């Protein structure tokens, strides 16, 4: 139960951080149509998860509860793209190039297809 609470707390904090940073960037870009907020959030999430995972794997500094709070909760609430980036990196690092390509291709293709299908369904109802 403690891990569930920590994941929930981390998710709350990550979501609030995403909301705040996204709003600040939206005001900063002043009408520029490019989705800069999403790009910055996804890239910063990838940088953070890569750094923290590297520290965790090489130095063993995080307990299971702390890992759940940070990786699943905080970064999951901030951006799940960081998880996608890290998992794909792990596959590449481990020499599983086919699975890395398959995962990336499926995530993008099926993700965009899901958005299209949801939008289509919403417009039909």
C-alpha positions in Angstrom: 0.0 0.0 0.0 2.9 2.3 0.7 4.2 2.0 -2.9 0.7 2.8 -4.2 0.6 6.0 -2.2 4.1 6.9 -3.3 3.3 6.3 -7.0 0.1 8.4 -6.6 2.0 11.2 -4.9 4.7 11.2 -7.5 2.1 11.1 -10.3 0.4 14.1 -8.7 3.7 16.1 -8.4 4.8 15.1 -11.9 1.4 16.2 -13.4 1.5 19.5 -11.6 5.1 20.0 -12.8 4.1 19.3 -16.4 1.1 21.6 -16.1 3.2 24.4 -14.7 6.1 24.1 -17.1 3.7 23.6 -20.1 1.8 26.8 -19.2 4.9 28.8 -18.7 6.3 27.7 -22.1 3.0 28.4 -23.8 3.1 32.0 -22.6 6.8 32.2 -23.4 6.4 31.1 -27.1 3.7 33.7 -27.6 1.6 32.4 -30.4 4.2 30.2 -32.2 2.3 27.2 -33.5 4.9 24.5 -32.8 4.2 22.3 -29.8 7.3 23.4 -27.9 5.8 22.5 -24.5 5.5 18.9 -25.4 8.9 18.7 -27.0 10.6 20.3 -23.9 8.7 18.2 -21.5 9.4 14.9 -23.4 13.1 15.7 -23.9 13.6 16.9 -20.3 11.8 13.7 -19.0 14.1 11.6 -21.2 17.2 13.4 -19.8 16.1 13.0 -16.2 15.1 9.3 -16.5 18.4 8.5 -18.3 20.4 10.3 -15.6 18.5 8.8 -12.7 18.4 5.3 -14.1 22.2 5.5 -14.8 22.8 6.6 -11.2 20.5 3.9 -9.9 22.0 1.1 -12.0 25.6 2.0 -11.4 25.4 3.0 -7.8 22.3 1.4 -6.5 21.2 4.6 -4.7 17.4 4.1 -4.9 15.3 1.6 -2.9 12.3 -0.1 -4.5 9.9 2.5 -3.0 12.0 5.4 -4.1 12.2 4.0 -7.6 8.5 3.6 -7.7 8.0 7.2 -6.6 10.4 8.6 -9.1 10.2 6.4 -12.2 6.5 5.4 -12.1 5.0 8.2 -10.2 6.9 11.5 -10.7 8.2 10.8 -14.2 5.1 8.9 -15.3 3.0 11.9 -14.3 5.4 14.2 -16.0 5.7 12.3 -19.2 5.4 8.6 -20.2 7.6 9.4 -23.2 10.6 9.3 -20.9 9.7 5.7 -20.1 9.4 4.9 -23.8 12.7 6.5 -24.5 14.4 4.7 -21.7 13.0 1.3 -22.5 14.0 1.7 -26.2 17.5 2.8 -25.1 17.7 -0.3 -22.9 16.8 -2.5 -25.9 19.4 -0.8 -28.1 22.1 -1.0 -25.3 21.4 -4.7 -24.9 21.7 -5.3 -28.6 18.1 -6.0 -29.2 17.8 -3.8 -32.3 14.8 -5.6 -33.8 12.8 -5.2 -30.6 13.9 -1.5 -30.3 12.7 -0.8 -33.8 9.5 -2.8 -33.3 8.7 -1.0 -30.1 9.4 2.5 -31.6 7.4 1.7 -34.7 4.5 0.3 -32.8 4.4 3.1 -30.3 4.3 5.7 -33.0 2.1 4.0 -35.5 -0.4 2.5 -33.0 -0.4 5.7 -30.9 -1.2 7.9 -33.8 -3.7 5.4 -35.0 -5.4 5.4 -31.6 -5.6 9.2 -31.6 -7.1 9.1 -35.1 -9.6 6.4 -34.1 -10.6 8.2 -31.0 -11.1 11.4 -32.9 -13.1 9.7 -35.6 -15.3 7.9 -33.0 -15.9 11.2 -31.2 -16.9 12.9 -34.4 -19.3 10.1 -35.3 -21.1 10.1 -32.0 
